């Protein structure tokens, strides 16, 4: 259900929700309006009927102002009135009550003179109000024992004393409400039609507004998607350019290393050989010492050039796998430093771009160099973990034992290359994450996270 909902656009979602809300609202308003119309029509019809009946009944019941019952004359007159054709078809049953609940006139002679509990309608009439209630066909099964199958209007009308507002009796009668039912049906139909049309018009207007907004939002979404795609393309191009720049930089370093090795290194080596082969007098100690100094200086220069070349150049790793790269960098480090490295690495077949391979090699080279320089190679550990389908984490750990800068073994500060700052910039240029933490208690922790597909996070 949620998937179906998410596939709908804003207009469709609003249409469904608004349609449901409007239907519920229309039903509530419609039933409320219909009930109010029924109440109003019933009251209006009851008042009219009460006024009509009052013209016949009030004069005949006037003696109730000073008597507790009607004499035989008014009773016979009332029988004649209610049996007249103009009322007999309209009025179904009649009672006249005293305010204390005693029946002084009724169709059923057996209940005349009996006292009953006051009903809500009778109480309202005693208080001087006309009370009327509408019963649809089938709601009122019988009246005073008479079965009815008609819409009925139950009316309680106060009877007042002549020249006074005192209520001396209450007229209760039941009227055939077939005409009222027709009026109510027509009024209900009109009310439902007005409510339905109003709700429909409001819904359509809101739907048009929402649809316009939906079109605008969809257009903006497409524009944003296009912009996001362009930005992603630009980001990939920047990453590709950064990777190519790194590759070109490594190629340039190789050329510089080769030029140093084939140029100055050869010349210095030749100069050392030529100086060593100079014929010197046996007693010329001063000249021999000077030649020895020059030869030592040339040897040191030669060693430094070799160290520079070793730090600048990389093995041919473009066609190597990740496993081979890890083996090369670890074997090279252990051969130079005679230290051990704990390796936490699972063999995995991963396709890597050349610039990513270069970054990985430089990362471990720099991390292990620092581990040996500052921690004497204690607790060296290399971790390679695959975080998900695209990302991998590379870590170099070592115990921190204060500054340790050994000399000799062909390993000195020049071999650190560009340092951590340069390495961090290299990683960040590829969109990766780089972090370095260290303390005497926990040691050093160097971490890099790269995308194994494109070099981005």
C-alpha positions in Angstrom: 0.0 0.0 0.0 2.8 2.4 0.9 4.6 1.7 -2.4 1.4 2.4 -4.3 0.9 5.6 -2.4 4.5 6.8 -3.1 4.0 6.2 -6.8 1.1 8.7 -6.9 1.9 12.3 -7.7 0.8 15.2 -5.4 -2.4 15.8 -7.3 -3.5 12.1 -7.1 -2.6 12.0 -3.4 -4.6 15.1 -2.7 -7.5 13.9 -4.8 -7.7 10.7 -2.8 -7.4 12.3 0.6 -9.5 15.4 -0.2 -12.2 13.1 -1.8 -12.4 11.0 1.3 -12.5 14.0 3.7 -15.1 15.8 1.5 -17.3 12.7 1.3 -17.2 12.3 5.1 -17.8 16.0 5.5 -20.6 16.1 3.0 -22.4 13.2 4.7 -22.0 14.9 8.1 -23.2 18.3 6.9 -25.9 16.7 4.7 -27.4 14.7 7.6 -27.2 17.6 9.9 -28.9 20.0 7.5 -31.6 17.4 6.7 -32.3 17.0 10.4 -32.5 20.7 10.9 -34.8 21.0 7.9 -37.0 18.2 9.4 -37.1 20.0 12.7 -38.0 23.3 11.2 -40.6 21.9 8.9 -42.2 19.9 11.7 -42.3 22.9 14.0 -43.7 25.2 11.3 -46.3 22.6 10.3 -47.2 22.0 13.9 -47.7 25.7 14.6 -49.9 26.1 11.6 -52.0 23.1 12.6 -52.2 24.2 16.2 -53.5 27.6 15.1 -56.0 26.0 12.8 -57.2 23.6 15.6 -57.2 26.4 18.1 -60.0 28.2 16.2 -62.3 25.2 16.8 -61.2 23.9 20.1 -60.5 27.0 22.3 -64.1 28.3 22.4 -65.4 24.8 23.4 -62.7 24.3 26.0 -63.0 27.7 27.6 -65.0 26.4 30.6 -61.8 24.5 31.7 -60.6 27.8 33.1 -62.8 27.4 36.1 -63.7 23.7 35.9 -61.7 20.4 36.1 -63.7 18.7 33.4 -65.8 19.4 30.3 -69.6 19.3 30.4 -71.5 17.1 28.0 -72.3 20.0 25.7 -68.7 20.8 24.8 -67.8 17.1 24.5 -70.6 16.5 22.0 -69.5 19.6 20.1 -65.9 18.5 20.0 -67.0 15.0 18.7 -68.9 16.7 15.9 -65.9 19.0 15.1 -63.4 16.1 14.9 -65.8 13.9 13.0 -66.4 16.5 10.3 -65.0 15.5 6.9 -62.5 18.4 6.8 -60.8 17.2 9.9 -61.6 13.4 10.1 -59.3 12.7 7.2 -56.6 14.9 8.5 -56.7 14.3 12.3 -55.9 10.7 13.4 -56.4 11.1 17.2 -57.2 13.8 19.7 -56.7 14.3 23.5 -57.3 17.3 25.7 -55.3 17.4 28.9 -55.5 19.5 32.1 -52.1 20.9 33.1 -51.9 18.4 36.0 -52.0 15.4 33.6 -55.7 14.5 33.7 -57.4 13.6 30.4 -60.6 15.6 30.0 -61.3 14.6 26.4 -60.2 11.7 24.2 -61.2 9.5 21.3 -61.1 6.6 23.8 -63.8 7.3 26.4 -62.2 4.7 28.8 -59.3 7.0 29.6 -61.3 10.2 30.2 -60.8 11.4 33.7 -57.6 9.3 34.1 -54.3 11.0 35.2 -51.0 10.2 33.5 -47.4 11.2 33.8 -46.6 14.3 31.9 -44.7 13.7 28.6 -42.0 16.1 27.3 -44.4 17.5 24.7 -47.1 18.0 27.3 -44.7 19.8 29.6 -43.6 22.1 26.8 -47.3 22.9 26.0 -48.1 23.6 29.7 -45.2 26.1 29.6 -47.0 27.9 26.7 -45.0 26.5 23.7 -46.2 24.5 20.7 -44.4 21.2 20.6 -44.4 19.1 17.4 -42.5 16.0 16.4 -42.4 14.3 12.9 -42.5 10.6 12.5 -41.7 9.1 9.1 -43.7 6.2 7.7 -43.1 3.1 9.9 -41.5 5.0 12.8 -44.9 5.2 14.7 -46.6 1.9 14.6 -49.9 2.7 16.5 -51.7 5.6 18.1 -54.0 4.9 21.0 -54.3 1.3 19.8 -54.9 2.3 16.2 -52.4 0.8 13.7 -51.0 3.5 11.4 -48.8 3.2 8.3 -48.5 6.9 7.5 -46.1 9.7 8.3 -47.4 11.4 11.4 -47.0 14.8 13.0 -47.5 14.7 16.8 -48.5 18.1 18.1 -49.1 19.6 21.6 -50.8 23.0 21.6 -51.6 25.1 24.7 -55.2 26.2 25.2 -55.4 29.6 26.9 -58.2 31.1 28.9 -60.2 33.9 27.1 -58.7 37.3 27.6 -55.7 35.8 29.3 -52.4 34.0 28.6 -53.1 31.4 31.3 -52.8 27.8 29.9 -55.9 26.0 31.1 -55.5 22.9 28.9 -53.4 21.2 26.3 -54.6 19.9 23.0 -52.7 16.7 21.8 -53.5 15.5 18.3 -51.9 13.5 15.6 -52.1 14.7 12.0 -51.6 12.9 8.8 -48.2 14.3 7.6 -48.2 13.0 4.0 -48.0 16.5 2.6 -45.3 17.3 5.2 -43.3 14.2 4.2 -43.4 15.3 0.5 -42.2 18.8 1.5 -39.4 17.3 3.7 -38.4 14.9 0.9 -38.1 17.8 -1.6 -36.3 20.0 1.0 -33.8 17.1 1.8 -33.1 16.5 -1.9 -32.5 20.2 -2.5 -30.2 20.3 0.6 -28.2 17.3 -0.5 -27.9 18.7 -4.0 -26.7 22.1 -2.6 -24.2 20.5 -0.2 -23.0 18.0 -2.8 -22.5 20.7 -5.5 -20.8 23.0 -3.0 -18.4 20.3 -1.8 -17.7 19.2 -5.4 -17.0 22.8 -6.5 -14.7 23.4 -3.5 -12.9 20.1 -4.1 -12.4 20.9 -7.8 -11.1 24.4 -7.0 -8.6 23.0 -4.5 -7.7 20.2 -6.9 -6.9 22.8 -9.6 -4.8 24.8 -7.2 -2.9 21.7 -6.0 -2.5 20.4 -9.5 -0.9 23.7 -10.5 1.4 23.5 -7.5 2.1 19.8 -8.3 3.1 20.7 -11.9 5.4 23.5 -10.6 6.9 21.1 -8.0 7.4 18.4 -10.6 9.0 20.9 -12.9 11.3 22.1 -10.2 12.1 18.5 -9.2 13.1 17.7 -12.8 15.2 20.8 -12.9 16.8 19.8 -9.6 17.4 16.3 -10.9 19.0 17.7 -14.0 21.2 20.0 -11.9 22.1 17.1 -9.5 23.0 15.0 -12.5 25.1 17.8 -13.9 26.8 18.3 -10.5 27.4 14.6 -10.2 28.9 14.6 -13.7 31.1 17.6 -12.8 32.1 15.9 -9.6 33.1 12.7 -11.5 35.0 14.8 -14.0 36.8 16.6 -11.1 37.6 13.3 -9.5 38.7 11.9 -12.7 40.9 15.0 -13.3 42.3 14.7 -9.8 43.1 11.0 -10.4 44.7 11.8 -13.7 46.6 14.6 -12.1 47.9 12.2 -9.5 48.9 9.7 -12.2 50.6 12.5 -14.1 52.4 13.6 -10.9 53.6 10.1 -10.3 54.8 9.8 -13.9 56.6 13.2 -13.5 58.2 11.9 -10.2 59.4 8.8 -12.1 60.9 10.9 -14.8 62.6 13.2 -12.2 63.9 10.1 -10.4 65.2 8.6 -13.6 66.8 11.9 -14.6 68.5 12.1 -11.2 69.6 8.6 -11.5 70.9 8.8 -15.0 72.2 12.4 -14.8 73.6 13.8 -11.5 73.9 10.4 -9.9 76.1 9.1 -12.8 78.2 12.3 -12.8 78.7 12.2 -9.1 79.6 8.5 -9.3 82.0 9.3 -12.1 83.6 12.2 -10.1 84.1 9.9 -7.1 85.8 7.3 -9.3 88.0 9.9 -11.0 89.1 11.4 -7.7 89.8 8.0 -6.2 92.0 7.2 -9.2 94.1 10.4 -9.0 97.9 9.7 -8.6 99.0 11.4 -5.4 102.4 11.7 -3.8 102.9 9.4 -0.8 104.0 12.3 1.5 101.3 14.7 0.3 99.0 14.1 3.4 97.2 17.4 3.0 96.1 16.6 -0.5 95.1 13.1 0.5 92.9 14.4 3.3 91.3 16.9 1.0 90.7 14.2 -1.6 89.2 12.0 1.1 86.8 14.7 2.2 85.7 15.3 -1.4 85.2 11.6 -1.9 83.1 11.3 1.3 81.0 14.3 0.3 80.4 12.7 -3.1 79.5 9.4 -1.5 77.0 11.2 0.8 75.6 13.2 -2.2 75.2 9.9 -4.1 73.4 8.3 -1.2 71.1 11.2 -0.9 70.3 11.2 -4.6 69.5 7.4 -4.3 67.3 8.1 -1.3 65.5 10.9 -3.2 65.0 8.6 -6.2 63.7 5.8 -4.0 61.2 8.2 -2.3 60.0 9.7 -5.6 59.5 6.6 -7.7 56.9 3.9 -7.3 56.8 0.3 -8.5 54.8 -0.3 -11.6 51.5 -0.8 -9.8 49.0 0.2 -12.5 48.5 -3.4 -13.5 48.8 -4.9 -10.1 45.9 -6.1 -7.9 45.2 -4.9 -4.4 46.8 -8.0 -3.0 49.9 -7.4 -5.0 50.1 -3.8 -4.0 49.8 -4.7 -0.3 52.5 -7.3 -0.6 54.9 -4.9 -2.4 54.5 -2.0 0.1 54.8 -4.3 3.1 57.7 -6.3 1.8 59.5 -3.1 0.8 59.0 -1.7 4.2 60.1 -4.8 6.1 63.2 -5.2 3.9 64.3 -1.6 4.6 63.5 -1.5 8.3 63.8 -5.2 9.4 60.5 -4.8 11.4 57.4 -7.0 11.4 53.9 -5.9 10.4 50.7 -7.5 11.6 48.3 -7.7 8.6 44.5 -7.8 8.9 43.5 -8.3 5.3 41.2 -10.7 3.5 42.1 -11.6 -0.1 39.5 -9.9 -2.4 39.3 -9.3 -6.1 38.6 -5.6 -6.6 38.9 -3.6 -9.7 40.7 -0.3 -8.9 41.4 2.8 -11.0 45.2 3.6 -11.4 44.9 6.8 -9.3 43.2 4.8 -6.5 46.0 2.3 -6.5 48.6 5.1 -6.3 46.8 6.7 -3.4 46.6 3.3 -1.5 50.3 2.7 -2.1 51.3 6.2 -0.9 49.0 5.9 2.1 50.6 2.7 3.4 54.1 3.9 2.4 53.7 7.1 4.4 51.9 5.4 7.3 54.5 2.7 7.7 57.4 5.2 7.4 55.9 7.3 10.2 55.2 4.2 12.3 58.9 3.3 12.1 60.2 6.8 12.4 58.1 7.8 15.5 57.4 4.4 17.0 60.5 2.4 16.2 58.3 0.0 14.3 56.6 -1.3 17.5 53.1 -2.7 17.2 52.9 -2.0 13.4 49.6 -3.2 12.0 47.8 -2.8 8.7 44.0 -3.2 8.3 42.0 -3.4 5.1 38.2 -3.7 5.5 35.4 -3.6 2.9 32.6 -1.4 4.4 30.1 -2.0 1.7 29.8 -2.7 -2.0 31.6 0.6 -2.9 33.7 1.7 0.1 36.8 0.4 1.7 38.7 1.4 4.8 42.5 1.4 5.1 44.2 1.7 8.5 47.8 1.9 9.7 48.3 1.4 13.5 51.4 1.5 15.7 52.4 2.0 19.3 53.7 5.5 19.9 57.0 5.6 21.7 58.0 9.2 21.3 60.2 10.6 18.5 62.4 8.0 16.9 64.5 9.0 13.9 66.9 6.3 13.0 69.7 6.9 10.6 71.3 4.4 8.3 69.8 1.4 6.5 68.9 3.7 3.7 66.0 5.0 5.6 65.8 8.7 6.7 63.4 11.6 6.7 63.5 12.1 3.0 61.7 8.9 2.4 58.6 10.3 4.0 57.7 12.0 0.7 55.1 14.8 1.0 54.1 13.9 4.6 50.7 13.5 6.1 49.4 16.9 4.9 50.2 16.1 1.3 48.7 12.6 1.8 45.5 14.1 3.3 45.1 16.5 0.3 45.7 13.6 -2.1 42.9 11.6 -0.4 40.5 14.5 -0.2 41.1 15.3 -3.8 39.7 11.9 -4.6 36.6 12.6 -2.4 37.8 10.3 0.4 38.0 10.6 4.2 41.3 11.0 6.0 42.0 11.0 9.7 45.0 10.8 12.0 45.0 10.4 15.8 47.8 9.6 18.2 48.5 9.4 21.9 51.2 7.9 24.1 48.6 5.5 25.6 46.8 4.4 22.4 49.5 4.9 19.9 49.0 6.3 16.3 45.9 5.6 14.2 46.0 6.6 10.5 42.8 5.9 8.5 41.6 6.5 5.0 38.2 5.6 3.4 37.9 5.5 -0.4 35.3 4.5 -2.9 36.8 1.5 -4.7 35.0 2.4 -7.9 35.7 6.1 -8.4 37.6 7.3 -5.3 34.7 9.2 -3.8 32.9 8.6 -0.6 
